[in-house]
Amino acid sequence: MATIRRTRRLPGISTIRPTVTISPIIDSSLVAPRAAMSDAAATRRMAEDMREAVYREGGLTEEGLELLGYSADQIGALVRPARAMANRLAALA
């Protein structure tokens, strides 16, 4: 007994092709890789990450900075200047 193939399709539509679209908000939410940043850019970004973390979870540890993509060398060299910058930015807000 042969099956009727047309029963599996909508009338008048032979093939439905999925359309994939990527929201523009995704492009705007991407952050440059932190380990590849220059010291000045990494210090600024680290200060912003510290300020954001204070509101989300109360602070940021060295392990948290590593999870965000900072290298151990960056963390050792830039934590103090980034903390000072974060404090200055918080005072301005």
C-alpha positions in Angstrom: 0.0 0.0 0.0 1.5 3.3 -1.0 1.4 6.3 1.3 0.1 9.6 0.1 2.9 12.1 0.3 0.8 15.2 -0.2 -0.9 14.7 3.2 2.3 15.7 4.9 2.4 19.2 3.2 0.3 22.2 3.3 -1.7 22.8 0.2 0.2 25.0 -2.3 3.5 24.9 -0.3 6.1 22.5 -1.6 9.0 23.4 0.7 9.3 25.7 3.7 12.8 27.1 4.1 13.7 28.4 7.6 15.0 32.0 7.8 17.8 32.7 10.2 18.2 36.3 11.4 20.6 37.6 14.0 19.4 40.4 16.2 21.4 43.7 16.0 21.4 43.8 19.8 23.9 40.8 19.8 26.5 42.8 17.8 26.2 45.7 20.3 26.6 43.4 23.3 29.9 41.9 22.3 33.0 43.1 24.2 36.5 43.0 22.7 38.7 40.2 24.1 40.1 41.5 27.3 43.4 39.7 27.2 44.2 41.4 23.8 43.5 44.9 25.0 46.1 47.6 25.5 46.9 48.5 29.2 44.9 51.7 29.0 41.9 50.1 27.4 42.1 47.1 29.8 42.3 49.4 32.8 39.2 51.3 31.7 37.3 48.0 31.0 38.4 46.5 34.3 37.2 49.5 36.2 33.8 49.3 34.4 33.6 45.5 35.2 34.4 46.3 38.8 31.6 48.9 39.0 29.1 46.6 37.3 30.0 43.7 39.6 29.4 45.8 42.7 25.8 46.2 41.8 25.3 42.6 40.6 27.1 40.5 43.2 28.8 42.9 45.6 32.3 42.8 44.1 34.7 41.1 41.9 37.6 38.7 42.8 40.7 37.8 40.9 39.0 34.5 39.8 36.1 36.6 38.5 38.4 38.7 36.5 40.0 35.6 35.0 36.5 34.3 34.0 35.9 37.6 32.3 39.0 37.0 30.1 41.8 39.0 31.7 45.2 37.4 31.8 47.1 36.9 35.1 49.6 39.5 34.0 46.9 42.1 33.4 45.3 41.3 36.7 48.6 41.7 38.6 49.5 44.9 36.9 46.2 46.7 36.4 44.0 45.9 39.5 45.1 48.8 41.6 44.8 51.5 38.9 41.5 50.0 37.8 40.2 50.0 41.4 41.2 53.7 41.7 39.5 54.5 38.4 36.4 52.6 39.4 36.2 54.6 42.7 36.7 57.9 40.8 33.9 56.9 38.3 31.6 55.9 41.1 32.1 59.3 42.8 31.2 61.1 39.6 28.0 59.2 39.1 
